[in-house]
Amino acid sequence: MVFGWLIRFVVVMLLVRLAWKFVSGFAQGATRRPVSGPARGMPLVQDPVCGTYVDQGRAVTARRKGTVHHFCSDDCRKAFLEGDVSSA
């Protein structure tokens, strides 16, 4: 009998503690200033074939006449290198 009440008491105390941590963390996060400044945007480059803007880190590249060109796909790169599209 006493053991059942003890377990209930411990469970209630754990729930109260969790609720308190949640509320205090929420309040602290709402009042604290951000640690870092705003995030910078990722550099985008324009595909000379189709005009799509692509993340420079994920773009497919080709070097032509000493200039690096960035493409959204291998198909656009192939079309550019075959000369189907003039250089932008």
Sequence and secondary structure as in RCSB ss.txt:
>XXXX:A:sequence
MVFGWLIRFVVVMLLVRLAWKFVSGFAQGATRRPVSGPARGMPLVQDPVCGTYVDQGRAVTARRKGTVHHFCSDD
CRKAFLEGDVSSA
>XXXX:A:secstr
 HHHHHHHHHHHHHHHHHHHHHHHHHHHHHHS  SS       EEE TTT  EEETTT EEEEETTEEEEESSHH
HHHHHHHTSS   
